[in-house]
Structures are given as structure tokens and as C-alpha cells.
Amino acid sequence: MKDLGKKSPTQEVYVNNRDIEWRKKKLEEKRRELESGQLNALRELLPNDVILKICEECQYYFRNRLLSPLVIIFHMMSAAVSREGSFQSAWHLSGQSRQSGSLAKARKRLPLEVWIQLDKWMKGQIETESGDQDRWRGHRMIGVDGTCISMSDEPELAKRFGKRWGRYGFSRFPLGRMLVAFNLKTLISVGHEVDGYTTSELELLGRCLPKLQRGDVLVGDRRYAGVKLYLQYQQAGLEYITRTHHRLQVERLKTIERFTSKDFLVELPMNPESLRRDPSLPKFVRIRVIKTTAKIRGKEETFWLVTSLLDPQQYPATEIQGWYKTRWRVETLIEELKVWLNSDVLRSKTAEGVEKELFARLIALNLIHWLILKAAKQSQKEPDRLSVSATLRLAVSYSLKMSAAPVWQLRSLYEELLHHVGNSDVPYRPDRIEPRMQKREQKRYSKLKIPRSEWKRLYAMAA
């Protein structure tokens, strides 16, 4: 008698194929959900096809996984704008519950070169779109400054970046030193360098100079002043505006030409030790010095500015003084990067992961400022008069709206976002001073002076 419950080989093949097709369909639906579920408000600026093209140019070919490069790139940028700043919290806020292990492996698979090329593409797009609006008298005004970043206490990171040696020994966490260059008109990052804590900012600046364009004007504080540095800037095709070095006595320099009592050309002598080591160096560098009075941290100070812009007709002294005062924007941009985009303490546990995380957060910052540039152009306002914190909150809010909206509504929601960003005015408060002090007391816990893994090993029985 025939067994009615047993399937023939043909029926089994048909059932298996149908099951495979169903699984493929579900996998594709899940992938589309993941790829369109994060930072939708910024997808107009960074389309998916651009990311895929960059992956192809970098010869990065990947399988059709759930965690594709599109998912990982926007996931890492979402971590930058999330409140906690962690990768896992950003993943949960997007409505997913996958464990962090698979996310960490996917982040590791994505090559660093993809992040580098993505950053380069975005800077080129913003510069092309801005045109001459990002320049002053034909020059890009570039503000530079350095800062430190902390990271996890991992042996690889401690070996790569090192720890700070202080009065009470080494610091508890590895520290990296970073130099960032920003366009002072568009507030877009144009380059950055990161290395170990013992690396000087001037060494990082030397690595960053080739990333700048010939004719750019470097605006820096007195750390970036000195005759050897001025010569280095000129050899790189750059102009500069800095404060005088703290040891330089302007009154003792030889005056070449005097425009006013506070504006004249002088010859700055090369260091004799440098001439002895390299006789090919010039004996003098011609510079222009301008006497300036400005408020610094609430106190009015008088100091000298040094610049290579020698023509007083083409480059008036008042405008040069104004650009040096604008250099303070770099401090606020570093605050945005470290505090608002959670780059003060990085979460990655490998040296390459730290570099990728920095790129993700810098790209997210550039996307926010690119959105501000578009809103400022639409509302006919200056970009620095629009609120960055409001733009961050609006981008997160509208990303949630756009992830649940039908396709035909996305464009109108994006225009609505630009309208709200254009209305987020910041009042002009030139004399506002905020002390770097805390009013509310923080909760105090004992300091853990050894790695957690070592503490668990020592106190495992007690736990």
C-alpha cells in the first residue's frame, strides 16, 4: 500500500526551493529595512549609490549580507549623533536588537580606505557647491588647532597611542593627539591628523599641510608661529595669519616699509642654529606685523599679528584682524566634535577602529554643517548664525519621521527640515563669556586604578 505521508523526491526539491526563495525574500526585505532605517534626513546629501560607487573604486566587494556597507556607514554616524554615543545604543534607537558581536565584525570588515574616500568626496562636493562663497578675496581661510582624545584601556591602543605621564604616574586610559583644520567660512573640516599623545601638534600640522590647497590662508594661535614654520608654510604655497611668538620682540626688528604706526613690514631673522644645520635656508623672512587689541577670555589685550599678506591695499589690516578673531570658531567646532558628537571618549578597541570612528564622526559633523549651509542659502542667512544643536536634534527627529513615511512624502519632509533649520537663529552675543566650571556637583565614586579584567580576576571570589 502506498505511503501517503511520504513525499516524492520531486516534491521535496520543490518544497526546498520554495523555502529558499521565501528566505531570500525575507532577507532582502530585512536588508532594505536596515539600509533605510538610519539618518534618513541626511540621505539626500549622502546617497546610497555614492557609497556603493566608492566601495567599488576601493575594490571592496562584499556579499549580500544583512550588515552591508550602507548599513554600517550610517550606523557609525548614527552613533555620533545619538545621546549615549555608543554603537549599541544607536543600533537600538534604529529599532534593531542584533547583538554587538556581529556589528563589530561588520565594522572591522569595512576598509579604512572607504572612509577616506568618502570623506574626500564629501569635501569636494561641498566646495563645488559653495563656489566663491567659501573664500575671502580668493583665499580659503583655514583655522587649525589641536586637541586630545581618550579611548578604551586596551593593550593595542596603549601600545599605539601611549598614555600620558603625569605627577602621579601614567594616565588610566590611552590618549591620542589630534589636529583638525576647518574652513572658517563654511565651518567644514578640510583635514585632520591623529597620532600618539607624545606626537607634537606641529608634527601633525606638517602632515596636514599637503591636504590644503595652494593659496589657503592658515589662521592659528601663537603655537603655530615661528620663522621656520613661516618658511614651511610658504614652501607649501600657503599664506598665514598668526599671533607673534611669545619670545619675539617686534620693536627690535628691522622695518622695511611702514604703512601706519601699527602696520608695517619687517625682516624676521632666521635662527642661527637652523642656518648652521642648513645653510640653504634664507637669512630673513619678510613679514607684515599688525598691532591688535581684542578681548581674550573677557580681558582686553594688545598683541601683534604676523601675516604673509603684505599688500595693505588688497588685504586691509582691519579685515586681517577680524579673521584672527574669527579663529575662535575652531574651538567651538572642536567642542561640537568632542562633546556633541561624542568624540571625547572613543568606543573602538583597535587602532584601525579608532581611525574609522573618527572619520565617521567628522563626516557626520560635515553633514550637519552641509545641511546648515543649504538651509542658510535658502533662508538667506549667514551659516554661523544658525544653531548646530538645533540642527542635530531636527536631523534625528526628521530621520524618524522619514523612516516611517511613504516615498512620495520624503522630498516634502526634507524641504520642511531645511525650513526649520533656517529658522533656528542664534542671537549675536559678542561679549558673552561662559566660565569652564560646573555648578551641579557630580556623583563621586572610587577610582578604578587597574583594568576591569584584572579587578574581576582578583576579586572574583568576593563577587
C-alpha positions, 0 to 999 in steps of 0.5 A: 500500500502506498505511503501517503505521508511520504513525499516524492523526491520531486516534491521535496526539491520543490518544497526546498526551493520554495523555502529558499526563495521565501528566505531570500525574500525575507532577507532582502526585505530585512536588508532594505529595512536596515539600509533605510532605517538610519539618518534618513534626513541626511540621505539626500546629501549622502546617497546610497549609490555614492557609497556603493560607487566608492566601495567599488573604486576601493575594490571592496566587494562584499556579499549580500549580507544583512550588515552591508556597507550602507548599513554600517556607514550610517550606523557609525554616524548614527552613533555620533549623533545619538545621546549615549554615543555608543554603537549599541545604543544607536543600533537600538534607537534604529529599532534593531536588537542584533547583538554587538558581536556581529556589528563589530565584525561588520565594522572591522570588515569595512576598509579604512580606505572607504572612509577616506574616500568618502570623506574626500568626496564629501569635501569636494562636493561641498566646495563645488557647491559653495563656489566663491562663497567659501573664500575671502578675496580668493583665499580659503581661510583655514583655522587649525588647532589641536586637541586630545582624545581618550579611548578604551584601556586596551593593550593595542591602543596603549601600545599605539597611542601611549598614555600620558605621564603625569605627577602621579604616574601614567594616565588610566586610559590611552590618549591620542593627539589630534589636529583638525583644520576647518574652513572658517567660512563654511565651518567644514573640516578640510583635514585632520591628523591623529597620532600618539599623545607624545606626537607634537601638534606641529608634527601633525600640522606638517602632515596636514599641510599637503591636504590644503590647497595652494593659496589657503590662508592658515589662521592659528594661535601663537603655537603655530608661529615661528620663522621656520614654520613661516618658511614651511608654510610658504614652501607649501604655497600657503599664506598665514595669519598668526599671533607673534611668538611669545619670545619675539620682540617686534620693536627690535626688528628691522622695518622695511616699509611702514604703512601706519604706526601699527602696520608695517613690514619687517625682516624676521631673522632666521635662527642661527642654529637652523642656518648652521644645520642648513645653510640653504635656508634664507637669512630673513623672512619678510613679514607684515606685523599688525598691532591688535587689541581684542578681548581674550577670555573677557580681558582686553589685550594688545598683541601683534599679528604676523601675516604673509599678506603684505599688500595693505591695499588688497588685504586691509589690516582691519579685515586681517584682524577680524579673521584672527578673531574669527579663529575662535570658531575652531574651538567651538567646532572642536567642542561640537566634535568632542562633546556633541558628537561624542568624540571625547571618549572613543568606543573602538578597541583597535587602532584601525577602529579608532581611525574609522570612528573618527572619520565617521564622526567628522563626516557626520559633523560635515553633514550637519554643517552641509545641511546648515549651509543649504538651509542658510542659502535658502533662508538667506542667512549667514551659516554661523548664525544658525544653531548646530544643536538645533540642527542635530536634534531636527536631523534625528527627529526628521530621520524618524519621521522619514523612516516611517513615511511613504516615498512620495512624502520624503522630498516634502519632509526634507524641504520642511527640515531645511525650513526649520533649520533656517529658522533656528537663529542664534542671537549675536552675543559678542561679549558673552563669556561662559566660565569652564566650571560646573555648578551641579556637583557630580556623583563621586565614586572610587577610582578604578586604578587597574583594568576591569579584567584584572579587578574581576580576576582578583576579586572574583571570589568576593563577587 
